[in-house]
Amino acid sequence: MSSTDVTLFIPEFGITDTRTLISGGNVEISVQSGVVMSRVNGLHANKVLRVEATGSVSVVGGFQGTSSFSTTSETFIVLPTNTLGKAYVVAAYDNGDFLPDGISELVVSSLIANTQINIVLGGKTVTTTLTNQYDSYQVFAGQADFPDATDVTGALVHADQHVVVMSGHSWGRVPVDREWNDAMLEQVPPLTNLGTHYVLTPFLTHINGYNYRVIATLCQTTITITPTGGSTITDTLQPGEFYESDSATVVDITSDNPILVAQYCQGGKQYRSDAGDPCMIIIPPTELFSGELYFSTGTLSSEHINIVTECDYISKVYLDNSLLSDAGKLQTSDGSFCVIQETVSTTTDVHYVNINTNTDESASLLVVSYGFGKAMGHGHVERFNMSKYYFKEIYFLTIHWVLRGDSF
């Protein structure tokens, strides 16, 4: 079996940790809570983790709280540096008026010293320079930079060098009036990795559905939203404006310009008789679906995946070399894309999903991984087809104050 060396660098403490990863396996590296950014608006030095690998790997960041915050959890896909860009639009969630501890937020991290960034939100622009290579700039809605904002969704980020952008909510509720709250965090893809066609899928065990936001990147963007079994909705948005709704079924979204789409697990007693916390997932467009992938699950009491592919291929999807039944498949209103939902084992370190077509190399799929426990919830997409954009195996991510626990 082939192997890959994976190295984690923590610049702030000068720590280097190298592990060997066997093909088809995974390795988990814990990070001490000292690398977490403080709850202070503005510039922070060296609050970045750098991951390098000698071969192609997927990197998923995650956290599960300990001590008094033992019921917080979230996961997110980490994007390789060659997929990063200079222009972004941000997805997060509202502050609400129930918890002073919860704040809508975003953070921008530099890969190159002396990177200038501009953040535009609500007609106001903040400009700053990230002086050092691993500097980060953090923005909290309602604080110094944007005191009138209650939500950083729709913030436009522009930089003169490639940057990492992460966003979410430190302790939010979805919807804002729903009981139970949790941290929500995702790494945002640049505008160059967005598309015009998205498929949203419901979460297993969540009986009341999910929320979603569609965020425009260009002027006069027309979006068309078609829930399966429901009426088609159209809207026109300007850059940074978003449309929000909820659904309990598959939703097909198209647009005439690139858009960012975020999906949210609802909090409250949506998970059987227990309380599942909210989560946030940035959904890739169908243009970036992948042909096959390896993935590992979370460790909550209920872990699941949604597999999305064109209906022509739904009867040929394999999980861990076993053909999946499409008897209970869901589908978009026009029957073009289908969904299989599966509960997955947490005792298996790594799972493998593929489409067995033998001859059709255009077959592709998306895997949405998520899990729920009592007062906990997490979700992310597994590695999608970024191969057209990158060849290196280098990753950056920022661990900011929203990570309340001790493990990564």
C-alpha positions in Angstrom: 0.0 0.0 0.0 1.2 3.5 -0.8 1.6 6.0 2.0 1.6 9.8 2.4 3.4 11.9 5.0 1.2 14.6 6.6 2.7 17.4 8.5 0.9 19.9 10.7 2.7 23.2 11.4 1.6 25.5 14.3 3.6 28.8 13.6 2.6 30.5 16.9 4.3 27.8 18.9 6.9 26.5 16.4 5.3 23.1 16.6 5.7 20.5 13.8 3.9 17.2 13.9 4.4 14.6 11.1 2.3 11.4 10.7 2.2 8.7 8.0 -1.1 8.1 6.3 -1.7 4.8 4.5 -3.8 5.0 1.3 -7.4 4.6 2.2 -6.8 5.5 5.9 -7.0 8.5 8.0 -5.0 10.2 10.8 -6.4 12.6 13.5 -4.2 15.3 15.0 -5.3 17.1 18.1 -4.5 20.7 18.6 -4.3 22.4 22.0 -6.7 25.2 22.8 -3.8 27.7 23.0 -4.0 28.2 19.3 -7.5 29.5 19.5 -8.0 33.2 18.7 -9.4 35.4 21.5 -12.7 37.0 21.3 -11.3 40.3 20.2 -12.2 42.2 17.0 -9.3 43.0 14.7 -5.8 41.7 13.9 -4.3 38.6 15.4 -0.8 37.2 14.7 0.0 33.6 13.8 -3.4 32.1 14.4 -3.1 29.8 11.5 -2.5 26.1 11.1 -0.6 24.8 8.0 -1.0 21.2 6.7 1.3 19.8 4.1 1.2 16.3 2.6 3.5 14.4 0.2 0.5 13.1 -1.7 -3.1 14.0 -2.3 -5.2 14.1 0.8 -8.5 15.5 2.1 -8.4 17.6 5.3 -11.5 18.1 7.5 -11.4 20.4 10.5 -13.6 19.7 13.4 -14.1 20.3 17.1 -16.0 19.0 20.0 -16.1 21.0 23.2 -15.1 19.9 26.6 -15.7 21.1 30.2 -18.6 23.5 30.4 -19.0 23.6 26.6 -19.2 19.8 26.2 -22.2 20.0 23.8 -20.6 22.1 21.1 -19.4 20.5 17.9 -18.9 21.3 14.2 -16.9 20.1 11.2 -15.8 21.7 7.9 -13.9 20.8 4.8 -10.5 22.6 4.5 -9.7 23.8 1.0 -6.2 23.4 -0.5 -4.2 26.6 -1.1 -4.4 26.3 -4.9 -8.1 26.7 -4.8 -8.0 29.9 -2.8 -8.7 33.3 -4.4 -8.8 37.1 -3.9 -12.6 37.6 -3.9 -15.2 36.1 -1.6 -18.8 36.5 -0.5 -19.5 35.3 3.1 -22.2 33.1 4.6 -22.9 33.1 8.3 -26.1 33.6 10.4 -28.0 36.1 12.5 -27.1 37.1 16.0 -30.6 37.2 17.4 -31.2 38.9 20.7 -31.1 35.9 23.1 -27.4 35.3 23.8 -24.8 38.0 24.3 -22.3 35.2 23.9 -23.3 34.5 20.3 -21.9 36.6 17.5 -22.0 36.3 13.7 -18.4 36.4 12.5 -15.8 36.1 9.8 -12.0 35.8 9.7 -9.5 36.5 6.8 -6.0 34.9 7.0 -3.0 35.7 4.8 -0.7 33.4 3.0 1.7 36.2 2.0 3.1 39.0 4.1 1.7 42.6 3.5 -1.6 41.4 2.1 -4.2 44.2 1.8 -7.8 43.2 2.4 -11.1 45.1 2.0 -14.3 44.0 3.7 -17.6 45.5 2.6 -20.8 45.0 4.6 -23.9 47.1 4.8 -22.4 49.9 2.7 -19.4 50.3 5.0 -15.8 49.3 4.0 -13.0 48.3 6.3 -9.4 48.2 4.9 -6.4 46.7 6.6 -3.0 45.1 5.9 -2.0 41.7 7.1 1.6 42.5 7.8 2.9 39.0 8.4 2.5 35.7 6.5 0.2 34.1 9.1 -1.8 37.1 10.2 -5.6 36.9 10.6 -8.2 39.7 10.7 -11.4 38.9 12.6 -14.7 40.7 12.3 -17.7 40.3 14.7 -21.1 41.7 13.7 -22.2 44.4 16.0 -18.7 45.2 17.2 -16.1 47.9 16.3 -15.9 47.5 12.5 -19.6 47.0 11.8 -21.4 48.1 15.0 -24.8 48.3 13.2 -24.6 44.7 11.7 -26.3 41.7 13.3 -25.2 39.3 10.6 -22.0 39.1 8.4 -23.8 37.1 5.7 -23.2 38.9 2.4 -20.0 40.6 3.4 -17.7 41.0 0.4 -14.0 40.3 0.9 -11.4 41.4 -1.6 -7.6 41.0 -1.3 -4.5 41.7 -3.4 -3.2 38.2 -2.6 -4.8 34.9 -2.1 -6.4 34.6 1.4 -8.3 32.1 3.5 -11.8 33.1 4.6 -13.8 31.4 7.3 -17.2 32.4 8.6 -20.1 31.3 10.7 -21.5 32.0 14.2 -19.9 31.5 17.6 -23.0 30.3 19.3 -26.1 30.7 17.1 -29.6 29.4 16.7 -31.4 28.3 13.5 -33.9 29.8 13.2 -33.1 32.6 15.6 -36.1 32.0 17.7 -35.5 28.2 18.0 -34.3 26.7 21.3 -30.8 25.2 21.4 -27.7 26.8 19.9 -24.2 25.8 18.7 -21.1 27.0 17.0 -21.3 27.1 13.1 -18.2 27.3 11.0 -17.2 26.8 7.4 -14.3 27.7 5.1 -15.7 29.8 2.3 -14.7 29.0 -1.3 -13.6 32.0 -3.5 -15.9 33.4 -6.2 -14.0 31.4 -8.8 -15.2 28.1 -7.3 -18.9 29.0 -7.2 -21.5 27.9 -9.8 -25.0 28.3 -11.0 -26.7 25.0 -10.1 -27.1 23.5 -6.6 -29.1 20.6 -5.0 -30.1 20.7 -1.3 -31.1 17.6 0.6 -33.0 17.0 3.9 -31.2 15.6 7.0 -32.1 12.2 8.2 -33.8 12.2 11.7 -34.5 16.0 11.4 -38.3 16.0 11.3 -38.9 19.7 10.6 -36.5 20.3 7.8 -33.6 22.8 7.3 -32.9 26.4 6.4 -30.9 27.6 3.5 -29.5 30.9 2.1 -28.7 31.8 -1.5 -26.2 34.7 -1.7 -25.5 36.7 -4.9 -22.1 37.7 -6.1 -23.0 39.9 -9.1 -25.6 42.6 -10.0 -29.0 41.6 -11.1 -28.6 37.9 -10.3 -31.8 36.0 -10.9 -32.3 32.8 -8.8 -34.8 30.1 -9.4 -35.7 27.8 -6.5 -37.8 24.6 -7.0 -38.6 22.5 -3.9 -39.8 19.0 -4.8 -43.5 18.9 -4.5 -43.7 22.7 -4.1 -44.0 25.9 -6.2 -41.1 27.5 -8.0 -39.8 30.7 -6.5 -37.8 33.4 -8.4 -36.0 36.4 -7.0 -33.4 39.0 -8.2 -30.5 39.8 -5.9 -27.6 42.3 -5.8 -24.1 41.5 -4.6 -24.1 40.4 -1.0 -28.0 40.2 -0.9 -29.4 36.8 0.1 -32.6 34.9 -0.1 -33.5 32.6 2.9 -36.1 30.0 3.3 -36.7 26.5 4.8 -37.7 23.2 3.4 -38.2 19.5 4.4 -37.5 18.1 1.0 -35.0 18.3 -1.9 -34.5 21.8 -3.3 -33.2 22.5 -6.8 -31.5 26.0 -7.2 -30.3 27.6 -10.4 -29.1 31.1 -11.2 -27.8 33.2 -14.2 -24.7 34.2 -12.2 -22.4 32.4 -9.7 -24.0 32.2 -6.2 -23.0 30.9 -2.8 -25.4 28.5 -1.1 -25.4 27.6 2.6 -27.5 25.0 4.3 -28.3 25.0 8.0 -29.4 22.2 10.3 -32.2 23.5 12.5 -31.7 23.4 16.3 -34.2 22.3 18.9 -35.9 18.9 19.3 -35.5 17.9 15.7 -33.4 14.8 16.4 -35.8 12.1 17.6 -36.7 12.9 21.2 -33.4 14.6 22.0 -32.2 18.1 21.0 -30.0 18.3 18.0 -28.0 21.5 17.7 -27.7 23.6 14.5 -24.9 23.3 11.9 -23.9 25.1 8.8 -22.7 23.6 5.5 -21.6 25.4 2.4 -22.8 23.4 -0.6 -20.7 23.0 -3.8 -22.4 23.4 -7.2 -23.2 20.4 -9.3 -20.4 21.5 -11.6 -17.9 20.4 -8.9 -19.3 17.0 -8.1 -16.6 14.2 -7.8 -16.5 10.7 -9.3 -15.3 8.9 -6.1 -14.0 9.7 -2.7 -12.8 8.4 0.7 -14.2 10.0 3.8 -14.4 9.4 7.6 -17.4 10.1 9.8 -17.9 12.0 13.0 -18.4 10.4 16.4 -21.8 11.5 17.5 -24.6 9.1 18.3 -26.2 9.4 14.9 -24.0 9.8 11.8 -25.3 10.0 8.2 -24.5 10.8 4.6 -26.6 12.1 1.7 -25.3 11.0 -1.7 -26.4 13.2 -4.6 -25.9 12.2 -8.2 -27.7 12.4 -11.5 -30.7 10.0 -11.5 -29.1 8.1 -14.5 -26.4 6.8 -12.1 -28.3 6.4 -8.8 -28.6 2.7 -9.2 -24.9 2.3 -9.6 -23.7 4.0 -6.3 -21.5 1.9 -4.0 -20.6 2.5 -0.4 -17.6 0.5 0.9 -17.8 -1.8 -2.2 -21.5 -2.6 -1.6 -24.2 -1.5 -4.0 -26.7 0.8 -2.3 -30.4 0.4 -2.8 -32.1 3.3 -4.5 -35.6 2.1 -3.3 -36.1 5.1 -1.0 -34.3 7.7 -3.2 -35.4 11.3 -3.2 -35.1 13.5 -6.3 -35.4 17.0 -7.7 -38.6 18.2 -9.1 -37.5 17.6 -12.7 -36.1 14.1 -11.9 -32.6 15.0 -13.0 -30.8 14.5 -9.7 -31.4 11.8 -7.1 -30.5 11.4 -3.4 -29.7 8.3 -1.3 -29.6 8.8 2.5 -27.6 6.4 4.6 -26.7 5.9 8.3 -23.0 5.1 8.5 -21.0 3.2 11.0 -18.7 5.2 13.3 -16.6 2.1 14.0 -15.2 2.1 10.4 -12.3 4.6 10.2 -12.7 5.4 6.4 -15.5 4.9 4.0 -15.4 4.8 0.2 -18.1 6.0 -2.2 -18.0 5.6 -6.0 -20.2 5.1 -9.1 -19.5 1.9 -11.0 -20.2 2.8 -14.6 -17.1 1.2 -16.1 -17.2 3.4 -19.2 -18.9 6.7 -18.3 -16.2 9.0 -16.8 -18.6 11.9 -16.6 -20.5 10.2 -13.7 -20.1 12.3 -10.5 -21.6 12.7 -7.0 -21.6 14.8 -3.9 -21.4 13.4 -0.3 -22.9 15.5 2.5 -21.7 14.2 5.9 -23.5 15.1 9.1 -24.3 13.9 12.6 -26.5 14.7 15.6 -26.4 13.9 19.3 -28.1 15.2 22.3 -27.5 19.0 22.1 -24.9 18.5 19.4 -24.8 18.7 15.6 -22.2 19.0 12.8 -22.1 18.9 9.1 -19.8 19.3 6.0 -19.4 18.2 2.5 -16.7 15.7 1.7 -14.0 16.5 -0.8 -15.5 17.6 -4.1 -13.9 17.9 -7.5 -11.3 20.6 -7.0 -8.7 18.7 -9.1 -9.3 21.1 -12.0 -8.0 23.9 -9.8 -5.0 22.5 -7.9 -2.1 20.1 -7.9 -0.4 20.9 -4.6 -1.2 19.4 -1.2 -0.9 22.4 1.1 -3.7 23.7 3.4 -4.2 26.6 5.7 -7.0 27.1 8.3 -7.6 29.5 11.1 -8.7 28.3 14.5 -10.5 31.2 16.1 -12.3 31.7 19.3 -15.4 29.8 18.2 -13.5 26.6 18.9 -14.3 26.2 22.5 -12.9 22.7 23.0 -9.5 21.2 23.3 -9.5 18.8 20.3 -9.3 19.3 16.6 
